[in-house]
Amino acid sequence: MNQPNDGFMVFILFWVFVLLFFMSIGGYFMFRKFMKVLPQEDGKSKLDWQNHYVDSSRHLWTEDSKAFLEQLVEPVPKAFRDIAKHSIAAQIGKVALDSGASEVTRDHCIEGYIIATPKRDYRSLMKFLKSNQIDYKPYEHLLNR
């Protein structure tokens, strides 16, 4: 019988680790998505609330605020941009609805964007806002929460 050579075994082991690595990354993102659809104490999931705020505030969005949202989600990698845009739009809609506004303004967009951004990304968020000459000084209290 032929013994498998060492090069072939190394090749197989390499691909086993590569596949395990990619499956663990996929599993991580699937788990995060699963956690979003689990009901909270009020019976609705985070995803249900996001959809509620997007639908409830749809009539408040102007062309300017939609274009500004597109500008805000520009630094997000293309693969994740739609998901990020939806969750940021939900938070902006919540801010606008809570304030009783008749339309979504840039101030609502900036505030909702800051609230929707995870704390670990604040450094890049502030860098992005500075590079686009967007004044975030009135919202520094949100960055220090």
C-alpha positions in Angstrom: 0.0 0.0 0.0 1.1 3.6 -0.7 1.7 5.9 2.2 0.3 9.4 1.8 3.2 11.8 1.5 3.7 14.6 4.0 3.0 17.4 1.6 -0.5 16.1 0.9 -1.2 15.7 4.6 -0.1 19.3 5.2 -2.3 20.5 2.4 -5.3 18.7 3.8 -4.7 20.0 7.4 -4.3 23.5 6.0 -7.7 23.4 4.3 -9.3 21.9 7.4 -8.1 24.9 9.4 -9.2 27.3 6.7 -12.7 25.8 6.5 -13.0 25.8 10.3 -11.9 29.4 10.5 -14.5 30.5 7.9 -17.3 28.4 9.4 -16.6 30.0 12.8 -16.8 33.5 11.3 -20.1 32.6 9.7 -21.4 31.1 12.9 -20.5 34.2 14.8 -22.6 36.4 12.5 -25.4 33.9 12.4 -25.5 33.9 16.2 -25.6 37.7 16.3 -28.5 37.7 13.9 -30.2 35.0 16.0 -29.8 37.1 19.1 -31.5 40.0 17.3 -34.7 38.0 16.6 -35.2 36.7 20.1 -38.1 38.4 21.9 -37.3 40.8 24.7 -39.4 41.4 27.8 -42.0 43.3 25.8 -42.5 40.4 23.4 -40.8 42.1 20.5 -37.3 41.5 19.2 -34.7 44.1 18.4 -35.4 43.4 14.7 -39.2 43.9 15.2 -38.5 47.3 16.9 -36.2 48.3 14.1 -38.8 47.5 11.5 -41.4 49.3 13.5 -39.4 52.5 13.7 -38.4 52.4 10.0 -42.1 51.9 9.0 -43.4 54.5 11.4 -41.0 57.2 10.3 -41.0 56.5 6.6 -43.2 59.5 5.9 -40.8 61.8 7.8 -37.9 61.3 5.5 -37.0 64.0 3.0 -34.7 63.6 0.0 -32.0 65.6 1.9 -32.2 63.3 5.0 -32.1 60.2 2.7 -29.0 61.6 1.0 -27.4 62.4 4.3 -28.1 58.9 5.6 -26.3 57.5 2.4 -23.3 59.8 3.3 -23.3 58.5 6.9 -23.2 54.8 5.9 -20.6 55.4 3.2 -17.6 54.2 5.4 -19.4 50.9 6.2 -18.1 48.0 4.0 -20.4 47.3 1.1 -21.3 43.8 2.3 -22.7 45.2 5.6 -24.0 48.6 4.4 -27.7 47.6 3.9 -27.9 46.1 7.4 -26.1 49.1 8.9 -28.3 51.5 7.0 -31.5 49.8 8.2 -30.4 49.8 11.9 -29.2 53.4 11.7 -32.4 54.5 9.9 -34.4 52.8 12.7 -32.6 54.7 15.4 -32.9 58.0 13.4 -36.6 57.3 13.0 -36.9 56.6 16.8 -35.2 59.9 17.6 -37.4 61.9 15.2 -40.6 60.2 16.4 -39.7 60.8 20.1 -39.0 64.4 19.4 -42.4 64.8 17.6 -40.7 66.2 14.5 -42.6 66.8 11.3 -39.6 65.6 9.3 -36.2 64.0 9.8 -33.5 66.6 9.9 -29.7 66.4 9.8 -29.7 66.8 13.6 -31.9 63.7 14.0 -29.6 61.9 11.6 -26.4 62.8 13.5 -28.0 61.9 16.9 -29.4 58.6 15.6 -26.2 57.8 13.9 -24.2 58.3 17.1 -26.7 56.3 19.2 -26.8 53.4 16.6 -23.0 53.2 16.4 -21.3 50.8 18.8 -19.1 52.4 21.4 -16.0 50.6 20.1 -16.4 52.5 16.8 -16.6 56.0 18.2 -13.1 56.9 17.3 -13.7 56.2 13.6 -17.1 57.8 13.8 -15.6 61.1 15.1 -12.9 60.9 12.5 -15.5 60.4 9.7 -17.6 63.3 11.0 -14.6 65.6 11.2 -13.5 64.7 7.7 -16.9 65.6 6.4 -17.0 68.9 8.4 -20.0 67.7 10.4 -20.1 69.4 13.8 -20.8 66.8 16.5 -20.0 69.1 19.5 -23.7 69.4 20.5 -23.8 65.5 20.7 -20.7 64.9 22.8 -22.9 64.0 25.7 -24.0 60.9 23.6 -20.4 60.0 22.9 -19.6 60.0 26.7 -22.4 57.8 27.8 
